[in-house]
Amino acid sequence: MASQGFGYPPPAAAGGGATDTTGEDTAQAVILADDAELDLSADEAAARVEETLAALDAELVGLASVKRRVREIASLLQVDRARSQFGLSSSKPTLHMSFTGGPGTGKTTVAMRMAAILHALGYIRAPRVHVVTRDDLVGQFIGHTAPKTKEAIAKAAGGILFIDEAYYLFRPENERDYGQEVIEILLTEMENDRGNLVVIFAGYPDRMATFFSANPGLSSRVPHHIEFEDYDHGELMQIAELMVAEENFRFDEQAREVFSDYLTLRMPRPNFSNARSVRNAIERCRLRQARRLVGLDRPLGKQDLILLTAEDIRGSSLFSDQPEDETAG
C-alpha cells in the first residue's frame, strides 16, 4: 500500500486539543488501517525539528555525543507520535532530563533548542525555557519556599524549567535547609504534570551524581542524562573564530597564532569556563583594540576597525606571568 505523510496536532492543542460542541476531541487523528504506511519525513513537524537540529549543529562546535542524544530523543518522540496514528497505546515518554558538564559547554543553548523540538512535536505548548537557581526556589523562612517554587513552576508551565546548579538544592549538612521542600514539590509536579512541564537539572558531573544518588525518587523520574564534555583546544579556536566573525571582527594571521598560545596558557588556569572564557577573552581583546586605535591619532579605515592584532591579544596579563582571572587580562 502507498505510504502517506501525516501531521501532528498543532502545539497549542497538544495534551488535549480543541473540543467541539459534542465534546469530541477534534485534534485527535483518525486511526489508520493496519496495512497503512507513514512517511515520517513528509510531516511538517519533522521539517521543523530538522531545522532546529541544523541550527544546533551550526551554533555549537563539537559536542557530538550531545547532538546525537538530542537526535535520539527527537526520533523517539516522532516514532511515538507515529505509533499513536495506528492506535498503538503506550506510556507517554518521560522527558525530564539531566545536563551535566562544566561551565560554558552549551547546556543552556541545548535546552533552548530542545524546547523548540518538543514544541514542534506537540509535547509542550511553547518553546520557552525558564532558567532558575536555588535562590529562585528556596525561601529564607518557614512558609516561603513552597510559594517561590510554585511560582517558578507556573512561569515554566507549558515549557521547560531549567534548574542550574541543581545540586545546591540538597544540603545534607543542614537538617533545616528548605531545599528538600523544593525537591518534594518537584517530585509531585514532575509525576502529576508530565504533560505540561519538562524539568532539566543542570550542573557539574560529580556534584550532580551525588545529588541524584541522595534523591533516588528524583533520579527515577529523570531518564535522560546528557553529558557535556569540555572543549579541546582546537574546538575552542573554532569557537573563537565564530565569535569574532559574528561581531564583524577578524583575527589577522599573527593574532590567530597568538590567540592559540593564549588558550594554551589559559586552559589549565583556575576558573576556566570553556566558551564563556573565550567570549570574555575576546571582549578584552576588543577593549585593547579600541585603546590602540584611539592612540593612533589618525583617520581610521574599515579594516582598522575589523582587525584584531597580536598586540591586542598579547596585552593579556597571561603573557606577563601574572595571574589571569575572568575580570582581568
Protein Blocks (a to p, Z undefined) as FASTA:
>chain_A
ZZdddddddfklgonbpadfkopafkbccdddfkbccdfklpmklmmmmmmmmmmmmmpg
gjllmmmmmmmmmmmmmmmmmmmmnopacddddfbdcddddehiommmmmmmmmmmmmmn
opafbdcdddddfklmmcfbehklmmmmmmmmmmmgoiacddehkllmpcfklmkbcklm
mmmmmmmmmmmmmmmoccdddddfklmmmmmmmmmmlmmmmmbccddddddfklmmmmmm
mmmmmnopacdfklmmmmmmmmmmmmmpghiahjmmmmmmmmmmmmmmmmmmmmnopacd
fklmmpccfklmmmpmklnopacdfkgZZ
